[in-house]
Amino acid sequence: MGKRQRRIFRSNLEQEYQAMLGKDLQLITTQGRVLSGTLESFLNGMIALRDGRRFLHHLPLAYVEEVVLDVEASQ
């Protein structure tokens, strides 16, 4: 089964966060850093992302450039 990447920019995160909760994703910051993990929560302009070492990162929405989400392609 194939996978596709879906890019979600900061301006659309508030509308799309429900579909991303609990999913593995890559978060690109405004400084160009990439954080990989699972989206835990999105509340009051803050994003909580749990990385592979189970560390919880709290990031303000202004710090996020985009989110890249892997989705399975339908056949």
mmCIF file of the N, C-alpha and C atoms, coordinates in Angstrom:
data_MODEL
# 
_entry.id   MODEL 
# 
loop_
_atom_site.group_PDB 
_atom_site.id 
_atom_site.type_symbol 
_atom_site.label_atom_id 
_atom_site.label_alt_id 
_atom_site.label_comp_id 
_atom_site.label_asym_id 
_atom_site.label_entity_id 
_atom_site.label_seq_id 
_atom_site.pdbx_PDB_ins_code 
_atom_site.Cartn_x 
_atom_site.Cartn_y 
_atom_site.Cartn_z 
_atom_site.occupancy 
_atom_site.B_iso_or_equiv 
_atom_site.pdbx_formal_charge 
_atom_site.auth_seq_id 
_atom_site.auth_comp_id 
_atom_site.auth_asym_id 
_atom_site.auth_atom_id 
_atom_site.pdbx_PDB_model_num 
ATOM 1   N N  . MET A 1 1  ? 0.844  -1.159 0.000  1.00 0.00 ? 1  MET A N  1 
ATOM 2   C CA . MET A 1 1  ? 0.000  0.000  0.000  1.00 0.00 ? 1  MET A CA 1 
ATOM 3   C C  . MET A 1 1  ? 0.898  1.233  0.000  1.00 0.00 ? 1  MET A C  1 
ATOM 4   N N  . GLY A 1 2  ? 0.585  2.209  -0.843 1.00 0.00 ? 2  GLY A N  1 
ATOM 5   C CA . GLY A 1 2  ? 1.404  3.395  -0.982 1.00 0.00 ? 2  GLY A CA 1 
ATOM 6   C C  . GLY A 1 2  ? 1.097  4.447  0.074  1.00 0.00 ? 2  GLY A C  1 
ATOM 7   N N  . LYS A 1 3  ? 2.038  5.350  0.235  1.00 0.00 ? 3  LYS A N  1 
ATOM 8   C CA . LYS A 1 3  ? 1.856  6.467  1.159  1.00 0.00 ? 3  LYS A CA 1 
ATOM 9   C C  . LYS A 1 3  ? 2.087  7.762  0.412  1.00 0.00 ? 3  LYS A C  1 
ATOM 10  N N  . ARG A 1 4  ? 1.408  8.777  0.856  1.00 0.00 ? 4  ARG A N  1 
ATOM 11  C CA . ARG A 1 4  ? 1.591  10.112 0.306  1.00 0.00 ? 4  ARG A CA 1 
ATOM 12  C C  . ARG A 1 4  ? 1.813  11.066 1.468  1.00 0.00 ? 4  ARG A C  1 
ATOM 13  N N  . GLN A 1 5  ? 2.507  12.149 1.179  1.00 0.00 ? 5  GLN A N  1 
ATOM 14  C CA . GLN A 1 5  ? 2.718  13.157 2.199  1.00 0.00 ? 5  GLN A CA 1 
ATOM 15  C C  . GLN A 1 5  ? 1.723  14.292 2.001  1.00 0.00 ? 5  GLN A C  1 
ATOM 16  N N  . ARG A 1 6  ? 1.182  14.733 3.103  1.00 0.00 ? 6  ARG A N  1 
ATOM 17  C CA . ARG A 1 6  ? 0.244  15.855 3.073  1.00 0.00 ? 6  ARG A CA 1 
ATOM 18  C C  . ARG A 1 6  ? 0.868  16.988 3.875  1.00 0.00 ? 6  ARG A C  1 
ATOM 19  N N  . ARG A 1 7  ? 1.032  18.135 3.236  1.00 0.00 ? 7  ARG A N  1 
ATOM 20  C CA . ARG A 1 7  ? 1.617  19.302 3.878  1.00 0.00 ? 7  ARG A CA 1 
ATOM 21  C C  . ARG A 1 7  ? 0.494  20.210 4.374  1.00 0.00 ? 7  ARG A C  1 
ATOM 22  N N  . ILE A 1 8  ? 0.575  20.564 5.654  1.00 0.00 ? 8  ILE A N  1 
ATOM 23  C CA . ILE A 1 8  ? -0.422 21.443 6.252  1.00 0.00 ? 8  ILE A CA 1 
ATOM 24  C C  . ILE A 1 8  ? 0.324  22.658 6.796  1.00 0.00 ? 8  ILE A C  1 
ATOM 25  N N  . PHE A 1 9  ? 0.014  23.814 6.262  1.00 0.00 ? 9  PHE A N  1 
ATOM 26  C CA . PHE A 1 9  ? 0.702  25.031 6.666  1.00 0.00 ? 9  PHE A CA 1 
ATOM 27  C C  . PHE A 1 9  ? 0.054  25.636 7.907  1.00 0.00 ? 9  PHE A C  1 
ATOM 28  N N  . ARG A 1 10 ? 0.798  26.508 8.565  1.00 0.00 ? 10 ARG A N  1 
ATOM 29  C CA . ARG A 1 10 ? 0.361  27.099 9.836  1.00 0.00 ? 10 ARG A CA 1 
ATOM 30  C C  . ARG A 1 10 ? -1.042 27.694 9.748  1.00 0.00 ? 10 ARG A C  1 
ATOM 31  N N  . SER A 1 11 ? -1.362 28.350 8.653  1.00 0.00 ? 11 SER A N  1 
ATOM 32  C CA . SER A 1 11 ? -2.667 29.003 8.519  1.00 0.00 ? 11 SER A CA 1 
ATOM 33  C C  . SER A 1 11 ? -3.834 28.005 8.533  1.00 0.00 ? 11 SER A C  1 
ATOM 34  N N  . ASN A 1 12 ? -3.565 26.731 8.237  1.00 0.00 ? 12 ASN A N  1 
ATOM 35  C CA . ASN A 1 12 ? -4.622 25.709 8.196  1.00 0.00 ? 12 ASN A CA 1 
ATOM 36  C C  . ASN A 1 12 ? -4.590 24.746 9.379  1.00 0.00 ? 12 ASN A C  1 
ATOM 37  N N  . LEU A 1 13 ? -3.649 24.895 10.279 1.00 0.00 ? 13 LEU A N  1 
ATOM 38  C CA . LEU A 1 13 ? -3.497 23.926 11.375 1.00 0.00 ? 13 LEU A CA 1 
ATOM 39  C C  . LEU A 1 13 ? -4.722 23.871 12.283 1.00 0.00 ? 13 LEU A C  1 
ATOM 40  N N  . GLU A 1 14 ? -5.301 25.007 12.590 1.00 0.00 ? 14 GLU A N  1 
ATOM 41  C CA . GLU A 1 14 ? -6.450 25.005 13.503 1.00 0.00 ? 14 GLU A CA 1 
ATOM 42  C C  . GLU A 1 14 ? -7.637 24.245 12.919 1.00 0.00 ? 14 GLU A C  1 
ATOM 43  N N  . GLN A 1 15 ? -7.822 24.306 11.603 1.00 0.00 ? 15 GLN A N  1 
ATOM 44  C CA . GLN A 1 15 ? -8.931 23.593 10.973 1.00 0.00 ? 15 GLN A CA 1 
ATOM 45  C C  . GLN A 1 15 ? -8.634 22.102 10.813 1.00 0.00 ? 15 GLN A C  1 
ATOM 46  N N  . GLU A 1 16 ? -7.356 21.736 10.733 1.00 0.00 ? 16 GLU A N  1 
ATOM 47  C CA . GLU A 1 16 ? -6.968 20.357 10.416 1.00 0.00 ? 16 GLU A CA 1 
ATOM 48  C C  . GLU A 1 16 ? -6.501 19.537 11.618 1.00 0.00 ? 16 GLU A C  1 
ATOM 49  N N  . TYR A 1 17 ? -6.388 20.146 12.794 1.00 0.00 ? 17 TYR A N  1 
ATOM 50  C CA . TYR A 1 17 ? -5.750 19.437 13.903 1.00 0.00 ? 17 TYR A CA 1 
ATOM 51  C C  . TYR A 1 17 ? -6.492 18.172 14.338 1.00 0.00 ? 17 TYR A C  1 
ATOM 52  N N  . GLN A 1 18 ? -7.811 18.131 14.223 1.00 0.00 ? 18 GLN A N  1 
ATOM 53  C CA . GLN A 1 18 ? -8.555 16.932 14.632 1.00 0.00 ? 18 GLN A CA 1 
ATOM 54  C C  . GLN A 1 18 ? -8.105 15.702 13.855 1.00 0.00 ? 18 GLN A C  1 
ATOM 55  N N  . ALA A 1 19 ? -7.820 15.871 12.564 1.00 0.00 ? 19 ALA A N  1 
ATOM 56  C CA . ALA A 1 19 ? -7.383 14.750 11.729 1.00 0.00 ? 19 ALA A CA 1 
ATOM 57  C C  . ALA A 1 19 ? -5.956 14.325 12.054 1.00 0.00 ? 19 ALA A C  1 
ATOM 58  N N  . MET A 1 20 ? -5.195 15.189 12.733 1.00 0.00 ? 20 MET A N  1 
ATOM 59  C CA . MET A 1 20 ? -3.789 14.893 13.029 1.00 0.00 ? 20 MET A CA 1 
ATOM 60  C C  . MET A 1 20 ? -3.565 14.330 14.425 1.00 0.00 ? 20 MET A C  1 
ATOM 61  N N  . LEU A 1 21 ? -4.536 14.460 15.313 1.00 0.00 ? 21 LEU A N  1 
ATOM 62  C CA . LEU A 1 21 ? -4.361 13.994 16.698 1.00 0.00 ? 21 LEU A CA 1 
ATOM 63  C C  . LEU A 1 21 ? -4.024 12.514 16.743 1.00 0.00 ? 21 LEU A C  1 
ATOM 64  N N  . GLY A 1 22 ? -2.975 12.169 17.463 1.00 0.00 ? 22 GLY A N  1 
ATOM 65  C CA . GLY A 1 22 ? -2.563 10.783 17.614 1.00 0.00 ? 22 GLY A CA 1 
ATOM 66  C C  . GLY A 1 22 ? -1.810 10.217 16.431 1.00 0.00 ? 22 GLY A C  1 
ATOM 67  N N  . LYS A 1 23 ? -1.556 11.018 15.406 1.00 0.00 ? 23 LYS A N  1 
ATOM 68  C CA . LYS A 1 23 ? -0.862 10.536 14.212 1.00 0.00 ? 23 LYS A CA 1 
ATOM 69  C C  . LYS A 1 23 ? 0.609  10.932 14.255 1.00 0.00 ? 23 LYS A C  1 
ATOM 70  N N  . ASP A 1 24 ? 1.438  10.094 13.620 1.00 0.00 ? 24 ASP A N  1 
ATOM 71  C CA . ASP A 1 24 ? 2.857  10.412 13.488 1.00 0.00 ? 24 ASP A CA 1 
ATOM 72  C C  . ASP A 1 24 ? 3.014  11.467 12.404 1.00 0.00 ? 24 ASP A C  1 
ATOM 73  N N  . LEU A 1 25 ? 3.845  12.462 12.683 1.00 0.00 ? 25 LEU A N  1 
ATOM 74  C CA . LEU A 1 25 ? 4.030  13.548 11.735 1.00 0.00 ? 25 LEU A CA 1 
ATOM 75  C C  . LEU A 1 25 ? 5.401  14.179 11.929 1.00 0.00 ? 25 LEU A C  1 
ATOM 76  N N  . GLN A 1 26 ? 5.751  15.049 10.999 1.00 0.00 ? 26 GLN A N  1 
ATOM 77  C CA . GLN A 1 26 ? 6.961  15.844 11.095 1.00 0.00 ? 26 GLN A CA 1 
ATOM 78  C C  . GLN A 1 26 ? 6.519  17.302 11.169 1.00 0.00 ? 26 GLN A C  1 
ATOM 79  N N  . LEU A 1 27 ? 7.082  18.023 12.120 1.00 0.00 ? 27 LEU A N  1 
ATOM 80  C CA . LEU A 1 27 ? 6.756  19.423 12.313 1.00 0.00 ? 27 LEU A CA 1 
ATOM 81  C C  . LEU A 1 27 ? 7.981  20.245 11.944 1.00 0.00 ? 27 LEU A C  1 
ATOM 82  N N  . ILE A 1 28 ? 7.830  21.190 11.034 1.00 0.00 ? 28 ILE A N  1 
ATOM 83  C CA . ILE A 1 28 ? 8.935  22.036 10.606 1.00 0.00 ? 28 ILE A CA 1 
ATOM 84  C C  . ILE A 1 28 ? 8.744  23.395 11.260 1.00 0.00 ? 28 ILE A C  1 
ATOM 85  N N  . THR A 1 29 ? 9.779  23.862 11.961 1.00 0.00 ? 29 THR A N  1 
ATOM 86  C CA . THR A 1 29 ? 9.706  25.139 12.655 1.00 0.00 ? 29 THR A CA 1 
ATOM 87  C C  . THR A 1 29 ? 10.094 26.282 11.720 1.00 0.00 ? 29 THR A C  1 
ATOM 88  N N  . THR A 1 30 ? 9.848  27.490 12.175 1.00 0.00 ? 30 THR A N  1 
ATOM 89  C CA . THR A 1 30 ? 10.207 28.667 11.385 1.00 0.00 ? 30 THR A CA 1 
ATOM 90  C C  . THR A 1 30 ? 11.718 28.813 11.237 1.00 0.00 ? 30 THR A C  1 
ATOM 91  N N  . GLN A 1 31 ? 12.503 28.169 12.106 1.00 0.00 ? 31 GLN A N  1 
ATOM 92  C CA . GLN A 1 31 ? 13.960 28.181 12.002 1.00 0.00 ? 31 GLN A CA 1 
ATOM 93  C C  . GLN A 1 31 ? 14.488 27.055 11.125 1.00 0.00 ? 31 GLN A C  1 
ATOM 94  N N  . GLY A 1 32 ? 13.598 26.223 10.581 1.00 0.00 ? 32 GLY A N  1 
ATOM 95  C CA . GLY A 1 32 ? 14.002 25.133 9.706  1.00 0.00 ? 32 GLY A CA 1 
ATOM 96  C C  . GLY A 1 32 ? 14.308 23.828 10.407 1.00 0.00 ? 32 GLY A C  1 
ATOM 97  N N  . ARG A 1 33 ? 14.076 23.741 11.694 1.00 0.00 ? 33 ARG A N  1 
ATOM 98  C CA . ARG A 1 33 ? 14.278 22.488 12.421 1.00 0.00 ? 33 ARG A CA 1 
ATOM 99  C C  . ARG A 1 33 ? 13.093 21.559 12.187 1.00 0.00 ? 33 ARG A C  1 
ATOM 100 N N  . VAL A 1 34 ? 13.366 20.267 12.221 1.00 0.00 ? 34 VAL A N  1 
ATOM 101 C CA . VAL A 1 34 ? 12.314 19.275 12.010 1.00 0.00 ? 34 VAL A CA 1 
ATOM 102 C C  . VAL A 1 34 ? 12.182 18.425 13.267 1.00 0.00 ? 34 VAL A C  1 
ATOM 103 N N  . LEU A 1 35 ? 10.972 18.359 13.793 1.00 0.00 ? 35 LEU A N  1 
ATOM 104 C CA . LEU A 1 35 ? 10.665 17.501 14.935 1.00 0.00 ? 35 LEU A CA 1 
ATOM 105 C C  . LEU A 1 35 ? 9.724  16.414 14.454 1.00 0.00 ? 35 LEU A C  1 
ATOM 106 N N  . SER A 1 36 ? 10.020 15.171 14.806 1.00 0.00 ? 36 SER A N  1 
ATOM 107 C CA . SER A 1 36 ? 9.166  14.042 14.446 1.00 0.00 ? 36 SER A CA 1 
ATOM 108 C C  . SER A 1 36 ? 8.519  13.500 15.696 1.00 0.00 ? 36 SER A C  1 
ATOM 109 N N  . GLY A 1 37 ? 7.255  13.154 15.580 1.00 0.00 ? 37 GLY A N  1 
ATOM 110 C CA . GLY A 1 37 ? 6.575  12.591 16.730 1.00 0.00 ? 37 GLY A CA 1 
ATOM 111 C C  . GLY A 1 37 ? 5.088  12.455 16.488 1.00 0.00 ? 37 GLY A C  1 
ATOM 112 N N  . THR A 1 38 ? 4.365  12.316 17.593 1.00 0.00 ? 38 THR A N  1 
ATOM 113 C CA . THR A 1 38 ? 2.923  12.145 17.570 1.00 0.00 ? 38 THR A CA 1 
ATOM 114 C C  . THR A 1 38 ? 2.265  13.383 18.161 1.00 0.00 ? 38 THR A C  1 
ATOM 115 N N  . LEU A 1 39 ? 1.259  13.910 17.468 1.00 0.00 ? 39 LEU A N  1 
ATOM 116 C CA . LEU A 1 39 ? 0.546  15.077 17.972 1.00 0.00 ? 39 LEU A CA 1 
ATOM 117 C C  . LEU A 1 39 ? -0.319 14.665 19.154 1.00 0.00 ? 39 LEU A C  1 
ATOM 118 N N  . GLU A 1 40 ? -0.042 15.238 20.312 1.00 0.00 ? 40 GLU A N  1 
ATOM 119 C CA . GLU A 1 40 ? -0.786 14.919 21.535 1.00 0.00 ? 40 GLU A CA 1 
ATOM 120 C C  . GLU A 1 40 ? -1.961 15.861 21.740 1.00 0.00 ? 40 GLU A C  1 
ATOM 121 N N  . SER A 1 41 ? -1.728 17.171 21.517 1.00 0.00 ? 41 SER A N  1 
ATOM 122 C CA . SER A 1 41 ? -2.816 18.133 21.718 1.00 0.00 ? 41 SER A CA 1 
ATOM 123 C C  . SER A 1 41 ? -2.535 19.424 20.970 1.00 0.00 ? 41 SER A C  1 
ATOM 124 N N  . PHE A 1 42 ? -3.594 20.174 20.790 1.00 0.00 ? 42 PHE A N  1 
ATOM 125 C CA . PHE A 1 42 ? -3.537 21.485 20.156 1.00 0.00 ? 42 PHE A CA 1 
ATOM 126 C C  . PHE A 1 42 ? -4.519 22.349 20.924 1.00 0.00 ? 42 PHE A C  1 
ATOM 127 N N  . LEU A 1 43 ? -4.007 23.253 21.762 1.00 0.00 ? 43 LEU A N  1 
ATOM 128 C CA . LEU A 1 43 ? -4.877 24.002 22.659 1.00 0.00 ? 43 LEU A CA 1 
ATOM 129 C C  . LEU A 1 43 ? -4.321 25.398 22.894 1.00 0.00 ? 43 LEU A C  1 
ATOM 130 N N  . ASN A 1 44 ? -5.161 26.404 22.786 1.00 0.00 ? 44 ASN A N  1 
ATOM 131 C CA . ASN A 1 44 ? -4.799 27.789 23.062 1.00 0.00 ? 44 ASN A CA 1 
ATOM 132 C C  . ASN A 1 44 ? -3.543 28.245 22.322 1.00 0.00 ? 44 ASN A C  1 
ATOM 133 N N  . GLY A 1 45 ? -3.430 27.883 21.062 1.00 0.00 ? 45 GLY A N  1 
ATOM 134 C CA . GLY A 1 45 ? -2.288 28.310 20.265 1.00 0.00 ? 45 GLY A CA 1 
ATOM 135 C C  . GLY A 1 45 ? -1.000 27.581 20.577 1.00 0.00 ? 45 GLY A C  1 
ATOM 136 N N  . MET A 1 46 ? -1.090 26.474 21.310 1.00 0.00 ? 46 MET A N  1 
ATOM 137 C CA . MET A 1 46 ? 0.091  25.665 21.648 1.00 0.00 ? 46 MET A CA 1 
ATOM 138 C C  . MET A 1 46 ? -0.090 24.256 21.093 1.00 0.00 ? 46 MET A C  1 
ATOM 139 N N  . ILE A 1 47 ? 1.001  23.704 20.590 1.00 0.00 ? 47 ILE A N  1 
ATOM 140 C CA . ILE A 1 47 ? 1.004  22.342 20.066 1.00 0.00 ? 47 ILE A CA 1 
ATOM 141 C C  . ILE A 1 47 ? 1.856  21.478 20.981 1.00 0.00 ? 47 ILE A C  1 
ATOM 142 N N  . ALA A 1 48 ? 1.360  20.305 21.337 1.00 0.00 ? 48 ALA A N  1 
ATOM 143 C CA . ALA A 1 48 ? 2.118  19.341 22.141 1.00 0.00 ? 48 ALA A CA 1 
ATOM 144 C C  . ALA A 1 48 ? 2.445  18.155 21.248 1.00 0.00 ? 48 ALA A C  1 
ATOM 145 N N  . LEU A 1 49 ? 3.736  17.883 21.092 1.00 0.00 ? 49 LEU A N  1 
ATOM 146 C CA . LEU A 1 49 ? 4.229  16.815 20.223 1.00 0.00 ? 49 LEU A CA 1 
ATOM 147 C C  . LEU A 1 49 ? 5.116  15.889 21.043 1.00 0.00 ? 49 LEU A C  1 
ATOM 148 N N  . ARG A 1 50 ? 4.807  14.590 21.028 1.00 0.00 ? 50 ARG A N  1 
ATOM 149 C CA . ARG A 1 50 ? 5.610  13.603 21.764 1.00 0.00 ? 50 ARG A CA 1 
ATOM 150 C C  . ARG A 1 50 ? 6.553  12.920 20.782 1.00 0.00 ? 50 ARG A C  1 
ATOM 151 N N  . ASP A 1 51 ? 7.849  13.031 21.052 1.00 0.00 ? 51 ASP A N  1 
ATOM 152 C CA . ASP A 1 51 ? 8.850  12.470 20.137 1.00 0.00 ? 51 ASP A CA 1 
ATOM 153 C C  . ASP A 1 51 ? 9.094  10.988 20.402 1.00 0.00 ? 51 ASP A C  1 
ATOM 154 N N  . GLY A 1 52 ? 9.999  10.397 19.659 1.00 0.00 ? 52 GLY A N  1 
ATOM 155 C CA . GLY A 1 52 ? 10.292 8.970  19.759 1.00 0.00 ? 52 GLY A CA 1 
ATOM 156 C C  . GLY A 1 52 ? 10.881 8.535  21.085 1.00 0.00 ? 52 GLY A C  1 
ATOM 157 N N  . ARG A 1 53 ? 11.442 9.485  21.835 1.00 0.00 ? 53 ARG A N  1 
ATOM 158 C CA . ARG A 1 53 ? 11.986 9.175  23.167 1.00 0.00 ? 53 ARG A CA 1 
ATOM 159 C C  . ARG A 1 53 ? 10.961 9.416  24.263 1.00 0.00 ? 53 ARG A C  1 
ATOM 160 N N  . ARG A 1 54 ? 9.696  9.677  23.832 1.00 0.00 ? 54 ARG A N  1 
ATOM 161 C CA . ARG A 1 54 ? 8.559  9.922  24.725 1.00 0.00 ? 54 ARG A CA 1 
ATOM 162 C C  . ARG A 1 54 ? 8.652  11.263 25.453 1.00 0.00 ? 54 ARG A C  1 
ATOM 163 N N  . PHE A 1 55 ? 9.490  12.207 24.945 1.00 0.00 ? 55 PHE A N  1 
ATOM 164 C CA . PHE A 1 55 ? 9.580  13.543 25.509 1.00 0.00 ? 55 PHE A CA 1 
ATOM 165 C C  . PHE A 1 55 ? 8.490  14.408 24.899 1.00 0.00 ? 55 PHE A C  1 
ATOM 166 N N  . LEU A 1 56 ? 7.806  15.182 25.716 1.00 0.00 ? 56 LEU A N  1 
ATOM 167 C CA . LEU A 1 56 ? 6.710  16.024 25.251 1.00 0.00 ? 56 LEU A CA 1 
ATOM 168 C C  . LEU A 1 56 ? 7.228  17.438 24.981 1.00 0.00 ? 56 LEU A C  1 
ATOM 169 N N  . HIS A 1 57 ? 7.081  17.885 23.741 1.00 0.00 ? 57 HIS A N  1 
ATOM 170 C CA . HIS A 1 57 ? 7.492  19.228 23.335 1.00 0.00 ? 57 HIS A CA 1 
ATOM 171 C C  . HIS A 1 57 ? 6.248  20.102 23.264 1.00 0.00 ? 57 HIS A C  1 
ATOM 172 N N  . HIS A 1 58 ? 6.303  21.288 23.871 1.00 0.00 ? 58 HIS A N  1 
ATOM 173 C CA . HIS A 1 58 ? 5.220  22.264 23.793 1.00 0.00 ? 58 HIS A CA 1 
ATOM 174 C C  . HIS A 1 58 ? 5.721  23.423 22.946 1.00 0.00 ? 58 HIS A C  1 
ATOM 175 N N  . LEU A 1 59 ? 5.041  23.674 21.824 1.00 0.00 ? 59 LEU A N  1 
ATOM 176 C CA . LEU A 1 59 ? 5.476  24.704 20.895 1.00 0.00 ? 59 LEU A CA 1 
ATOM 177 C C  . LEU A 1 59 ? 4.341  25.678 20.611 1.00 0.00 ? 59 LEU A C  1 
ATOM 178 N N  . PRO A 1 60 ? 4.636  26.986 20.622 1.00 0.00 ? 60 PRO A N  1 
ATOM 179 C CA . PRO A 1 60 ? 3.601  27.940 20.216 1.00 0.00 ? 60 PRO A CA 1 
ATOM 180 C C  . PRO A 1 60 ? 3.350  27.833 18.716 1.00 0.00 ? 60 PRO A C  1 
ATOM 181 N N  . LEU A 1 61 ? 2.129  28.078 18.305 1.00 0.00 ? 61 LEU A N  1 
ATOM 182 C CA . LEU A 1 61 ? 1.758  27.976 16.898 1.00 0.00 ? 61 LEU A CA 1 
ATOM 183 C C  . LEU A 1 61 ? 2.616  28.897 16.028 1.00 0.00 ? 61 LEU A C  1 
ATOM 184 N N  . ALA A 1 62 ? 3.012  30.046 16.535 1.00 0.00 ? 62 ALA A N  1 
ATOM 185 C CA . ALA A 1 62 ? 3.837  30.986 15.770 1.00 0.00 ? 62 ALA A CA 1 
ATOM 186 C C  . ALA A 1 62 ? 5.205  30.403 15.434 1.00 0.00 ? 62 ALA A C  1 
ATOM 187 N N  . TYR A 1 63 ? 5.639  29.375 16.147 1.00 0.00 ? 63 TYR A N  1 
ATOM 188 C CA . TYR A 1 63 ? 6.933  28.733 15.954 1.00 0.00 ? 63 TYR A CA 1 
ATOM 189 C C  . TYR A 1 63 ? 6.875  27.672 14.849 1.00 0.00 ? 63 TYR A C  1 
ATOM 190 N N  . VAL A 1 64 ? 5.666  27.316 14.404 1.00 0.00 ? 64 VAL A N  1 
ATOM 191 C CA . VAL A 1 64 ? 5.476  26.235 13.432 1.00 0.00 ? 64 VAL A CA 1 
ATOM 192 C C  . VAL A 1 64 ? 5.314  26.814 12.028 1.00 0.00 ? 64 VAL A C  1 
ATOM 193 N N  . GLU A 1 65 ? 6.113  26.316 11.096 1.00 0.00 ? 65 GLU A N  1 
ATOM 194 C CA . GLU A 1 65 ? 5.989  26.716 9.693  1.00 0.00 ? 65 GLU A CA 1 
ATOM 195 C C  . GLU A 1 65 ? 4.975  25.815 8.975  1.00 0.00 ? 65 GLU A C  1 
ATOM 196 N N  . GLU A 1 66 ? 5.157  24.499 9.126  1.00 0.00 ? 66 GLU A N  1 
ATOM 197 C CA . GLU A 1 66 ? 4.239  23.546 8.505  1.00 0.00 ? 66 GLU A CA 1 
ATOM 198 C C  . GLU A 1 66 ? 4.350  22.189 9.184  1.00 0.00 ? 66 GLU A C  1 
ATOM 199 N N  . VAL A 1 67 ? 3.373  21.341 8.902  1.00 0.00 ? 67 VAL A N  1 
ATOM 200 C CA . VAL A 1 67 ? 3.340  19.971 9.396  1.00 0.00 ? 67 VAL A CA 1 
ATOM 201 C C  . VAL A 1 67 ? 3.240  19.060 8.184  1.00 0.00 ? 67 VAL A C  1 
ATOM 202 N N  . VAL A 1 68 ? 4.034  17.989 8.193  1.00 0.00 ? 68 VAL A N  1 
ATOM 203 C CA . VAL A 1 68 ? 3.978  17.009 7.112  1.00 0.00 ? 68 VAL A CA 1 
ATOM 204 C C  . VAL A 1 68 ? 3.436  15.712 7.701  1.00 0.00 ? 68 VAL A C  1 
ATOM 205 N N  . LEU A 1 69 ? 2.357  15.244 7.109  1.00 0.00 ? 69 LEU A N  1 
ATOM 206 C CA . LEU A 1 69 ? 1.643  14.072 7.609  1.00 0.00 ? 69 LEU A CA 1 
ATOM 207 C C  . LEU A 1 69 ? 1.659  12.999 6.531  1.00 0.00 ? 69 LEU A C  1 
ATOM 208 N N  . ASP A 1 70 ? 2.044  11.776 6.893  1.00 0.00 ? 70 ASP A N  1 
ATOM 209 C CA . ASP A 1 70 ? 1.998  10.655 5.948  1.00 0.00 ? 70 ASP A CA 1 
ATOM 210 C C  . ASP A 1 70 ? 0.599  10.058 5.976  1.00 0.00 ? 70 ASP A C  1 
ATOM 211 N N  . VAL A 1 71 ? 0.005  9.935  4.804  1.00 0.00 ? 71 VAL A N  1 
ATOM 212 C CA . VAL A 1 71 ? -1.324 9.328  4.702  1.00 0.00 ? 71 VAL A CA 1 
ATOM 213 C C  . VAL A 1 71 ? -1.245 8.191  3.689  1.00 0.00 ? 71 VAL A C  1 
ATOM 214 N N  . GLU A 1 72 ? -2.020 7.146  3.920  1.00 0.00 ? 72 GLU A N  1 
ATOM 215 C CA . GLU A 1 72 ? -2.032 6.020  2.989  1.00 0.00 ? 72 GLU A CA 1 
ATOM 216 C C  . GLU A 1 72 ? -2.846 6.368  1.765  1.00 0.00 ? 72 GLU A C  1 
ATOM 217 N N  . ALA A 1 73 ? -2.288 6.055  0.628  1.00 0.00 ? 73 ALA A N  1 
ATOM 218 C CA . ALA A 1 73 ? -2.976 6.326  -0.641 1.00 0.00 ? 73 ALA A CA 1 
ATOM 219 C C  . ALA A 1 73 ? -3.998 5.224  -0.898 1.00 0.00 ? 73 ALA A C  1 
ATOM 220 N N  . SER A 1 74 ? -5.159 5.606  -1.334 1.00 0.00 ? 74 SER A N  1 
ATOM 221 C CA . SER A 1 74 ? -6.174 4.613  -1.672 1.00 0.00 ? 74 SER A CA 1 
ATOM 222 C C  . SER A 1 74 ? -5.907 4.082  -3.069 1.00 0.00 ? 74 SER A C  1 
ATOM 223 N N  . GLN A 1 75 ? -6.255 2.824  -3.277 1.00 0.00 ? 75 GLN A N  1 
ATOM 224 C CA . GLN A 1 75 ? -5.996 2.211  -4.566 1.00 0.00 ? 75 GLN A CA 1 
ATOM 225 C C  . GLN A 1 75 ? -7.257 2.091  -5.380 1.00 0.00 ? 75 GLN A C  1 
# 
